[in-house]
């Protein structure tokens, strides 16, 4: 990155099913535009989340618990719950 462009915010989304599906859609758009990076997602029931496969195909790690994200020592600036 050059000195004039801000670094991308490293985001973890907790809950990708239900309303979380809509947050995930928006975060994926923001990531595609270069505004953020989806570092990981947390979902205890990924079989019920429509976009779980999309995350897997995009190499975004999917965890069962938020504690596991922190244990993995991934870069995180923002957690959206």
PyMOL commands that set and color helices and strands:
alter all, ss='L'
color gray80, all
select helices_A, chain A and resi 20-32+46-48+52-57+66-71
alter helices_A, ss='H'
color red, helices_A
select strands_A, chain A and resi 9-14+36-42+61-63+78-80
alter strands_A, ss='S'
color yellow, strands_A
deselect
rebuild
show_as cartoon
